[in-house]
Amino acid sequence: MSHLPQTGFLRLPQIIGNSKVTPPIKPLIPVSKSTWWNGIKVGRFPKPIKLSSRITVWRVEDIRLLIENGGDPVDWR
Protein backbone atom coordinates (compact mmCIF):
# COMPACT_ATOMS: atom_id res chain seq x y z
CA MET A 1 0.00 0.00 0.00
CA SER A 2 3.00 2.30 0.38
CA HIS A 3 3.12 2.69 -3.40
CA LEU A 4 -0.32 4.36 -3.45
CA PRO A 5 -0.36 8.14 -3.74
CA GLN A 6 -1.87 10.12 -0.86
CA THR A 7 -4.61 11.53 -3.08
CA GLY A 8 -5.91 10.86 -6.54
CA PHE A 9 -7.97 8.26 -8.31
CA LEU A 10 -7.68 4.57 -9.20
CA ARG A 11 -9.35 2.66 -11.98
CA LEU A 12 -10.80 -0.81 -11.43
CA PRO A 13 -7.82 -2.84 -12.76
CA GLN A 14 -5.56 -0.96 -10.35
CA ILE A 15 -7.79 -2.05 -7.46
CA ILE A 16 -8.69 -5.66 -8.30
CA GLY A 17 -5.68 -6.37 -10.53
CA ASN A 18 -5.34 -7.68 -14.07
CA SER A 19 -3.17 -10.73 -14.76
CA LYS A 20 -3.81 -10.60 -18.52
CA VAL A 21 -1.68 -7.52 -19.22
CA THR A 22 2.11 -7.31 -19.47
CA PRO A 23 3.34 -6.69 -16.87
CA PRO A 24 0.50 -8.07 -14.71
CA ILE A 25 -1.17 -5.67 -12.28
CA LYS A 26 -1.24 -7.07 -8.75
CA PRO A 27 -4.54 -6.61 -6.90
CA LEU A 28 -4.86 -4.32 -3.91
CA ILE A 29 -8.14 -6.05 -3.11
CA PRO A 30 -8.21 -9.60 -4.53
CA VAL A 31 -11.83 -9.99 -5.60
CA SER A 32 -13.49 -10.59 -8.96
CA LYS A 33 -15.09 -7.82 -10.98
CA SER A 34 -18.60 -9.10 -10.23
CA THR A 35 -17.85 -9.35 -6.49
CA TRP A 36 -16.53 -5.77 -6.56
CA TRP A 37 -19.66 -4.39 -8.26
CA ASN A 38 -21.97 -6.40 -5.99
CA GLY A 39 -20.04 -5.07 -2.99
CA ILE A 40 -20.66 -1.52 -4.17
CA LYS A 41 -24.35 -2.28 -4.58
CA VAL A 42 -24.69 -3.51 -0.98
CA GLY A 43 -22.42 -0.82 0.50
CA ARG A 44 -19.40 -3.02 1.28
CA PHE A 45 -17.09 -1.15 -1.13
CA PRO A 46 -16.91 2.61 -1.89
CA LYS A 47 -19.03 4.19 -4.57
CA PRO A 48 -17.29 5.10 -7.83
CA ILE A 49 -16.95 8.49 -9.44
CA LYS A 50 -17.84 8.81 -13.13
CA LEU A 51 -15.38 11.06 -14.94
CA SER A 52 -17.04 10.38 -18.29
CA SER A 53 -19.38 7.84 -19.82
CA ARG A 54 -16.48 5.37 -20.17
CA ILE A 55 -14.22 6.28 -17.26
CA THR A 56 -15.04 5.22 -13.70
CA VAL A 57 -12.63 5.83 -10.82
CA TRP A 58 -12.39 5.50 -7.04
CA ARG A 59 -10.75 7.92 -4.64
CA VAL A 60 -7.38 6.65 -3.35
CA GLU A 61 -8.42 7.81 0.12
CA ASP A 62 -11.46 5.48 0.05
CA ILE A 63 -9.37 2.50 -1.10
CA ARG A 64 -6.77 3.20 1.60
CA LEU A 65 -9.54 3.28 4.23
CA LEU A 66 -10.97 0.01 2.93
CA ILE A 67 -7.56 -1.69 3.12
CA GLU A 68 -6.75 -0.23 6.55
CA ASN A 69 -10.07 -1.50 7.92
CA GLY A 70 -9.25 -4.98 6.63
CA GLY A 71 -12.38 -5.00 4.52
CA ASP A 72 -14.63 -4.35 7.51
CA PRO A 73 -17.83 -2.64 6.44
CA VAL A 74 -17.79 1.14 6.29
CA ASP A 75 -20.96 3.03 5.42
CA TRP A 76 -20.09 3.96 1.83
CA ARG A 77 -23.67 4.93 0.97
PAZA-262534 format. One record per residue (C-alpha): chain; residue in one letter; x, y, z negated; residue number from 1. Coordinates in steps of 0.1 Angstrom, whole numbers. Last residue first. Layout:
// residues N
+-----+------+-------+-------+-------+-----+
! mol ! type !    xx !    yy !    zz ! seq !
+-----+------+-------+-------+-------+-----+
!   A !    A !     X !     Y !     Z ! NUM !
...
+-----+------+-------+-------+-------+-----+
//
This chain:
// residues 77
+-----+------+-------+-------+-------+-----+
! mol ! type !    xx !    yy !    zz ! seq !
+-----+------+-------+-------+-------+-----+
!   A !    R !  -237 !    49 !   -10 !  77 !
!   A !    W !  -201 !    40 !   -18 !  76 !
!   A !    D !  -210 !    30 !   -54 !  75 !
!   A !    V !  -178 !    11 !   -63 !  74 !
!   A !    P !  -178 !   -26 !   -64 !  73 !
!   A !    D !  -146 !   -44 !   -75 !  72 !
!   A !    G !  -124 !   -50 !   -45 !  71 !
!   A !    G !   -93 !   -50 !   -66 !  70 !
!   A !    N !  -101 !   -15 !   -79 !  69 !
!   A !    E !   -67 !    -2 !   -66 !  68 !
!   A !    I !   -76 !   -17 !   -31 !  67 !
!   A !    L !  -110 !     0 !   -29 !  66 !
!   A !    L !   -95 !    33 !   -42 !  65 !
!   A !    R !   -68 !    32 !   -16 !  64 !
!   A !    I !   -94 !    25 !    11 !  63 !
!   A !    D !  -115 !    55 !    -1 !  62 !
!   A !    E !   -84 !    78 !    -1 !  61 !
!   A !    V !   -74 !    67 !    33 !  60 !
!   A !    R !  -108 !    79 !    46 !  59 !
!   A !    W !  -124 !    55 !    70 !  58 !
!   A !    V !  -126 !    58 !   108 !  57 !
!   A !    T !  -150 !    52 !   137 !  56 !
!   A !    I !  -142 !    63 !   173 !  55 !
!   A !    R !  -165 !    54 !   202 !  54 !
!   A !    S !  -194 !    78 !   198 !  53 !
!   A !    S !  -170 !   104 !   183 !  52 !
!   A !    L !  -154 !   111 !   149 !  51 !
!   A !    K !  -178 !    88 !   131 !  50 !
!   A !    I !  -170 !    85 !    94 !  49 !
!   A !    P !  -173 !    51 !    78 !  48 !
!   A !    K !  -190 !    42 !    46 !  47 !
!   A !    P !  -169 !    26 !    19 !  46 !
!   A !    F !  -171 !   -11 !    11 !  45 !
!   A !    R !  -194 !   -30 !   -13 !  44 !
!   A !    G !  -224 !    -8 !    -5 !  43 !
!   A !    V !  -247 !   -35 !    10 !  42 !
!   A !    K !  -243 !   -23 !    46 !  41 !
!   A !    I !  -207 !   -15 !    42 !  40 !
!   A !    G !  -200 !   -51 !    30 !  39 !
!   A !    N !  -220 !   -64 !    60 !  38 !
!   A !    W !  -197 !   -44 !    83 !  37 !
!   A !    W !  -165 !   -58 !    66 !  36 !
!   A !    T !  -178 !   -94 !    65 !  35 !
!   A !    S !  -186 !   -91 !   102 !  34 !
!   A !    K !  -151 !   -78 !   110 !  33 !
!   A !    S !  -135 !  -106 !    90 !  32 !
!   A !    V !  -118 !  -100 !    56 !  31 !
!   A !    P !   -82 !   -96 !    45 !  30 !
!   A !    I !   -81 !   -60 !    31 !  29 !
!   A !    L !   -49 !   -43 !    39 !  28 !
!   A !    P !   -45 !   -66 !    69 !  27 !
!   A !    K !   -12 !   -71 !    87 !  26 !
!   A !    I !   -12 !   -57 !   123 !  25 !
!   A !    P !     5 !   -81 !   147 !  24 !
!   A !    P !    33 !   -67 !   169 !  23 !
!   A !    T !    21 !   -73 !   195 !  22 !
!   A !    V !   -17 !   -75 !   192 !  21 !
!   A !    K !   -38 !  -106 !   185 !  20 !
!   A !    S !   -32 !  -107 !   148 !  19 !
!   A !    N !   -53 !   -77 !   141 !  18 !
!   A !    G !   -57 !   -64 !   105 !  17 !
!   A !    I !   -87 !   -57 !    83 !  16 !
!   A !    I !   -78 !   -21 !    75 !  15 !
!   A !    Q !   -56 !   -10 !   103 !  14 !
!   A !    P !   -78 !   -28 !   128 !  13 !
!   A !    L !  -108 !    -8 !   114 !  12 !
!   A !    R !   -94 !    27 !   120 !  11 !
!   A !    L !   -77 !    46 !    92 !  10 !
!   A !    F !   -80 !    83 !    83 !   9 !
!   A !    G !   -59 !   109 !    65 !   8 !
!   A !    T !   -46 !   115 !    31 !   7 !
!   A !    Q !   -19 !   101 !     9 !   6 !
!   A !    P !    -4 !    81 !    37 !   5 !
!   A !    L !    -3 !    44 !    34 !   4 !
!   A !    H !    31 !    27 !    34 !   3 !
!   A !    S !    30 !    23 !    -4 !   2 !
!   A !    M !     0 !     0 !     0 !   1 !
+-----+------+-------+-------+-------+-----+
//
